[in-house]
């Protein structure tokens, strides 16, 4: 299954100067594969600008209910109209 990684973060982390020997011209395929696999996965819901129902200010936990849509939802559902609660 495919994973999402932050490409900008990967390039910043890569910082070629500290990962290679000065005389080395390039990375081998195994090096690149290992570097990509070691990067953290990004949550696709958050990457798209959405939030999970359990994180949303419209979520009523005791009732598994969304005030925005006026219907029952599962806490693992998500939508693009959700608005994350302010954490106090």
CNS distance restraints for C-alpha pairs under 8 A (distance, minus, plus):
assign (resid   3 and name CA) (resid  41 and name CA) 6.16 0.50 0.50
assign (resid   3 and name CA) (resid  42 and name CA) 7.62 0.50 0.50
assign (resid   4 and name CA) (resid  41 and name CA) 5.49 0.50 0.50
assign (resid   4 and name CA) (resid  42 and name CA) 5.32 0.50 0.50
assign (resid   4 and name CA) (resid  43 and name CA) 7.36 0.50 0.50
assign (resid   4 and name CA) (resid  44 and name CA) 7.02 0.50 0.50
assign (resid   5 and name CA) (resid  10 and name CA) 7.75 0.50 0.50
assign (resid   5 and name CA) (resid  39 and name CA) 6.70 0.50 0.50
assign (resid   5 and name CA) (resid  40 and name CA) 6.34 0.50 0.50
assign (resid   5 and name CA) (resid  41 and name CA) 5.05 0.50 0.50
assign (resid   5 and name CA) (resid  42 and name CA) 5.43 0.50 0.50
assign (resid   6 and name CA) (resid  10 and name CA) 6.19 0.50 0.50
assign (resid   6 and name CA) (resid  41 and name CA) 7.77 0.50 0.50
assign (resid   6 and name CA) (resid  42 and name CA) 6.82 0.50 0.50
assign (resid   7 and name CA) (resid  11 and name CA) 6.22 0.50 0.50
assign (resid   8 and name CA) (resid  12 and name CA) 6.25 0.50 0.50
assign (resid   9 and name CA) (resid  13 and name CA) 6.02 0.50 0.50
assign (resid  10 and name CA) (resid  14 and name CA) 5.91 0.50 0.50
assign (resid  10 and name CA) (resid  36 and name CA) 7.77 0.50 0.50
assign (resid  10 and name CA) (resid  39 and name CA) 7.11 0.50 0.50
assign (resid  11 and name CA) (resid  15 and name CA) 6.78 0.50 0.50
assign (resid  14 and name CA) (resid  19 and name CA) 7.06 0.50 0.50
assign (resid  15 and name CA) (resid  19 and name CA) 6.94 0.50 0.50
assign (resid  16 and name CA) (resid  20 and name CA) 6.27 0.50 0.50
assign (resid  17 and name CA) (resid  21 and name CA) 7.90 0.50 0.50
assign (resid  17 and name CA) (resid  22 and name CA) 7.55 0.50 0.50
assign (resid  20 and name CA) (resid  24 and name CA) 6.31 0.50 0.50
assign (resid  20 and name CA) (resid  27 and name CA) 7.83 0.50 0.50
assign (resid  27 and name CA) (resid  31 and name CA) 5.98 0.50 0.50
assign (resid  27 and name CA) (resid  32 and name CA) 6.54 0.50 0.50
assign (resid  28 and name CA) (resid  32 and name CA) 6.53 0.50 0.50
assign (resid  29 and name CA) (resid  33 and name CA) 6.09 0.50 0.50
assign (resid  30 and name CA) (resid  34 and name CA) 6.07 0.50 0.50
assign (resid  31 and name CA) (resid  35 and name CA) 6.17 0.50 0.50
assign (resid  32 and name CA) (resid  36 and name CA) 6.19 0.50 0.50
assign (resid  33 and name CA) (resid  37 and name CA) 6.11 0.50 0.50
assign (resid  34 and name CA) (resid  38 and name CA) 6.16 0.50 0.50
assign (resid  35 and name CA) (resid  39 and name CA) 6.78 0.50 0.50
assign (resid  42 and name CA) (resid  46 and name CA) 7.80 0.50 0.50
assign (resid  42 and name CA) (resid  47 and name CA) 6.87 0.50 0.50
assign (resid  43 and name CA) (resid  47 and name CA) 6.14 0.50 0.50
assign (resid  44 and name CA) (resid  48 and name CA) 6.14 0.50 0.50
assign (resid  45 and name CA) (resid  49 and name CA) 6.67 0.50 0.50
assign (resid  45 and name CA) (resid  50 and name CA) 5.42 0.50 0.50
assign (resid  45 and name CA) (resid  51 and name CA) 6.18 0.50 0.50
assign (resid  45 and name CA) (resid  52 and name CA) 7.42 0.50 0.50
assign (resid  45 and name CA) (resid  78 and name CA) 7.38 0.50 0.50
assign (resid  46 and name CA) (resid  50 and name CA) 5.32 0.50 0.50
assign (resid  46 and name CA) (resid  51 and name CA) 5.90 0.50 0.50
assign (resid  49 and name CA) (resid  80 and name CA) 6.87 0.50 0.50
assign (resid  50 and name CA) (resid  78 and name CA) 6.87 0.50 0.50
assign (resid  50 and name CA) (resid  79 and name CA) 5.83 0.50 0.50
assign (resid  50 and name CA) (resid  80 and name CA) 4.55 0.50 0.50
assign (resid  50 and name CA) (resid  81 and name CA) 7.04 0.50 0.50
assign (resid  50 and name CA) (resid  82 and name CA) 6.25 0.50 0.50
assign (resid  50 and name CA) (resid  83 and name CA) 7.70 0.50 0.50
assign (resid  51 and name CA) (resid  55 and name CA) 6.30 0.50 0.50
assign (resid  51 and name CA) (resid  56 and name CA) 6.54 0.50 0.50
assign (resid  51 and name CA) (resid  78 and name CA) 5.69 0.50 0.50
assign (resid  51 and name CA) (resid  79 and name CA) 6.45 0.50 0.50
assign (resid  51 and name CA) (resid  80 and name CA) 7.05 0.50 0.50
assign (resid  51 and name CA) (resid  82 and name CA) 5.80 0.50 0.50
assign (resid  51 and name CA) (resid  83 and name CA) 6.83 0.50 0.50
assign (resid  51 and name CA) (resid  84 and name CA) 6.40 0.50 0.50
assign (resid  52 and name CA) (resid  56 and name CA) 6.47 0.50 0.50
assign (resid  52 and name CA) (resid  75 and name CA) 6.88 0.50 0.50
assign (resid  52 and name CA) (resid  76 and name CA) 5.95 0.50 0.50
assign (resid  52 and name CA) (resid  77 and name CA) 5.69 0.50 0.50
assign (resid  52 and name CA) (resid  78 and name CA) 4.21 0.50 0.50
assign (resid  52 and name CA) (resid  79 and name CA) 6.95 0.50 0.50
assign (resid  52 and name CA) (resid  82 and name CA) 7.52 0.50 0.50
assign (resid  53 and name CA) (resid  58 and name CA) 7.83 0.50 0.50
assign (resid  53 and name CA) (resid  59 and name CA) 5.93 0.50 0.50
assign (resid  53 and name CA) (resid  66 and name CA) 7.62 0.50 0.50
assign (resid  53 and name CA) (resid  73 and name CA) 7.49 0.50 0.50
assign (resid  53 and name CA) (resid  74 and name CA) 7.17 0.50 0.50
assign (resid  53 and name CA) (resid  75 and name CA) 5.01 0.50 0.50
assign (resid  53 and name CA) (resid  76 and name CA) 6.23 0.50 0.50
assign (resid  53 and name CA) (resid  77 and name CA) 5.55 0.50 0.50
assign (resid  53 and name CA) (resid  78 and name CA) 5.30 0.50 0.50
assign (resid  53 and name CA) (resid  79 and name CA) 7.54 0.50 0.50
assign (resid  53 and name CA) (resid  82 and name CA) 7.24 0.50 0.50
assign (resid  54 and name CA) (resid  59 and name CA) 6.28 0.50 0.50
assign (resid  54 and name CA) (resid  61 and name CA) 7.30 0.50 0.50
assign (resid  54 and name CA) (resid  75 and name CA) 4.75 0.50 0.50
assign (resid  54 and name CA) (resid  76 and name CA) 6.75 0.50 0.50
assign (resid  55 and name CA) (resid  59 and name CA) 7.48 0.50 0.50
assign (resid  55 and name CA) (resid  83 and name CA) 7.92 0.50 0.50
assign (resid  55 and name CA) (resid  84 and name CA) 5.45 0.50 0.50
assign (resid  55 and name CA) (resid  85 and name CA) 6.15 0.50 0.50
assign (resid  56 and name CA) (resid  82 and name CA) 5.66 0.50 0.50
assign (resid  56 and name CA) (resid  83 and name CA) 5.19 0.50 0.50
assign (resid  56 and name CA) (resid  84 and name CA) 4.45 0.50 0.50
assign (resid  56 and name CA) (resid  85 and name CA) 5.38 0.50 0.50
assign (resid  57 and name CA) (resid  82 and name CA) 7.53 0.50 0.50
assign (resid  57 and name CA) (resid  83 and name CA) 5.90 0.50 0.50
assign (resid  57 and name CA) (resid  84 and name CA) 5.73 0.50 0.50
assign (resid  57 and name CA) (resid  85 and name CA) 4.53 0.50 0.50
assign (resid  57 and name CA) (resid  86 and name CA) 7.87 0.50 0.50
assign (resid  58 and name CA) (resid  66 and name CA) 5.51 0.50 0.50
assign (resid  58 and name CA) (resid  67 and name CA) 5.10 0.50 0.50
assign (resid  58 and name CA) (resid  68 and name CA) 5.85 0.50 0.50
assign (resid  58 and name CA) (resid  82 and name CA) 7.34 0.50 0.50
assign (resid  58 and name CA) (resid  83 and name CA) 7.48 0.50 0.50
assign (resid  59 and name CA) (resid  64 and name CA) 7.20 0.50 0.50
assign (resid  59 and name CA) (resid  65 and name CA) 5.97 0.50 0.50
assign (resid  59 and name CA) (resid  66 and name CA) 4.83 0.50 0.50
assign (resid  59 and name CA) (resid  67 and name CA) 6.49 0.50 0.50
assign (resid  60 and name CA) (resid  64 and name CA) 5.90 0.50 0.50
assign (resid  60 and name CA) (resid  65 and name CA) 5.21 0.50 0.50
assign (resid  60 and name CA) (resid  66 and name CA) 6.28 0.50 0.50
assign (resid  60 and name CA) (resid  67 and name CA) 7.37 0.50 0.50
assign (resid  61 and name CA) (resid  65 and name CA) 6.86 0.50 0.50
assign (resid  61 and name CA) (resid  75 and name CA) 7.86 0.50 0.50
assign (resid  63 and name CA) (resid  72 and name CA) 7.66 0.50 0.50
assign (resid  64 and name CA) (resid  72 and name CA) 5.64 0.50 0.50
assign (resid  64 and name CA) (resid  73 and name CA) 5.62 0.50 0.50
assign (resid  64 and name CA) (resid  74 and name CA) 6.13 0.50 0.50
assign (resid  64 and name CA) (resid  75 and name CA) 6.79 0.50 0.50
assign (resid  65 and name CA) (resid  70 and name CA) 7.10 0.50 0.50
assign (resid  65 and name CA) (resid  71 and name CA) 5.73 0.50 0.50
assign (resid  65 and name CA) (resid  72 and name CA) 4.32 0.50 0.50
assign (resid  65 and name CA) (resid  73 and name CA) 5.56 0.50 0.50
assign (resid  65 and name CA) (resid  74 and name CA) 7.97 0.50 0.50
assign (resid  66 and name CA) (resid  70 and name CA) 5.54 0.50 0.50
assign (resid  66 and name CA) (resid  71 and name CA) 5.63 0.50 0.50
assign (resid  66 and name CA) (resid  72 and name CA) 6.13 0.50 0.50
assign (resid  66 and name CA) (resid  73 and name CA) 6.33 0.50 0.50
assign (resid  67 and name CA) (resid  71 and name CA) 7.18 0.50 0.50
assign (resid  73 and name CA) (resid  77 and name CA) 6.62 0.50 0.50
assign (resid  78 and name CA) (resid  82 and name CA) 7.37 0.50 0.50
